[in-house]
Amino acid sequence: MAIIQPTKLSAVREALEKLEVTRLTVCDAQGFGRQRGRTELYRGHEYTTRMLRKAVLEIVVNDDFLERTVNTIIGAARTGPEGSIGDGKIFILPADQAAQISDGFRGPGAV
């Protein structure tokens, strides 16, 4: 599960396609971490936005694709050569089993 800036979604998707990771789910989300929101000006009034837009990518890969996928996302989602606060996070969770709904096929081939 990768939480990235929405502006980096196209770059990440294209980088994953080059890696031949072609199956992913994208969800819109709102949240904050160390950024703690942002203060903006609208019609002369200042207001604070606590929740910032993010894109959540849910990707399941076999073990042999894990490190390549993580490194590709990091490279494509990072802003600038050293990155910055708010670039996002990747959470690596085990997927113990997978099953295709269409035919019930299970195992690594179902991914």
matplotlib code that plots the C-alpha trace (Angstrom):
import matplotlib.pyplot as plt

x = [0.0, 1.5, 0.3, 1.6, 0.9, -1.8, 0.4, 2.9, 0.2, 0.9, 4.6, 4.3, 1.8, 4.1, 7.1, 5.2, 4.1, 7.7, 8.4, 5.5, 3.4, 0.1, -2.5, -3.2, -6.1, -6.1, -8.2, -8.6, -7.8, -7.4, -5.0, -2.0, 1.2, 4.1, 2.7, -0.2, -2.2, -1.7, -2.9, -4.4, -5.9, -9.4, -11.2, -9.0, -9.7, -7.1, -8.2, -6.4, -6.8, -6.1, -6.6, -4.5, -5.4, -3.4, -3.6, -3.5, -2.2, -3.0, -0.7, -0.2, 3.0, 4.7, 7.7, 10.2, 8.7, 8.5, 11.8, 11.7, 8.2, 9.0, 12.1, 10.3, 7.5, 10.1, 12.0, 8.9, 7.0, 9.9, 9.9, 13.5, 16.6, 16.4, 12.6, 10.6, 8.0, 4.7, 6.0, 4.2, 4.8, 4.8, 3.4, 4.4, 1.8, 1.8, -0.7, -1.1, -3.4, -4.9, -8.0, -9.5, -13.2, -13.9, -12.7, -11.7, -8.0, -5.7, -2.1, 0.7, -0.7, -3.9, -1.9]
y = [0.0, 3.3, 6.7, 9.3, 12.9, 12.9, 14.9, 12.0, 9.4, 9.4, 9.2, 6.3, 4.5, 4.9, 3.7, 0.6, -0.2, -0.2, -2.7, -4.8, -4.2, -3.7, -4.4, -1.8, -0.1, 3.7, 5.4, 9.1, 9.8, 12.7, 12.8, 14.4, 13.3, 15.6, 18.2, 19.0, 20.6, 24.0, 27.6, 29.2, 32.5, 32.6, 35.9, 37.7, 35.3, 32.9, 29.3, 26.1, 22.9, 20.1, 17.2, 17.1, 15.1, 11.9, 9.0, 5.5, 2.7, -0.9, -3.2, -6.9, -8.5, -11.8, -11.9, -11.7, -8.4, -6.8, -4.9, -3.8, -2.5, -0.6, 1.0, 2.0, 3.7, 5.5, 6.8, 8.0, 9.5, 11.4, 15.1, 16.2, 14.2, 14.0, 14.1, 16.1, 15.8, 14.8, 12.6, 9.7, 6.3, 2.6, 0.0, -3.6, -6.1, -9.9, -11.3, -14.8, -16.0, -14.8, -16.1, -15.1, -14.5, -15.5, -19.1, -19.6, -20.1, -19.7, -19.2, -17.0, -17.2, -15.5, -12.3]
z = [0.0, -1.1, 0.0, -2.4, -3.6, -6.3, -8.6, -8.7, -9.6, -13.4, -12.9, -10.5, -12.8, -15.8, -13.9, -12.7, -16.2, -17.3, -14.5, -15.8, -12.7, -14.4, -11.7, -9.1, -7.4, -6.8, -4.1, -3.3, 0.3, 2.7, 5.6, 7.2, 8.9, 9.8, 7.4, 9.8, 7.1, 5.4, 5.8, 2.7, 1.7, 0.1, -0.7, 1.8, 4.7, 6.0, 6.7, 7.7, 5.8, 8.2, 5.7, 2.5, -0.6, -1.2, -3.5, -2.1, -4.4, -3.4, -5.3, -4.7, -6.2, -5.8, -3.5, -6.4, -7.5, -4.0, -3.8, -7.4, -6.9, -3.7, -5.2, -8.3, -6.3, -4.1, -7.2, -9.0, -6.1, -4.5, -5.0, -5.8, -5.4, -1.6, -1.2, 1.2, 4.0, 2.4, -0.3, 1.2, 2.7, 1.6, 3.9, 3.1, 4.2, 3.7, 1.3, 2.6, -0.2, -3.4, -5.3, -8.6, -8.3, -11.9, -11.7, -8.0, -9.0, -6.0, -5.3, -6.7, -10.2, -9.0, -8.3]

ax = plt.figure().add_subplot(projection="3d")
ax.plot(x, y, z, "-o")
ax.set_aspect("equal")
plt.show()
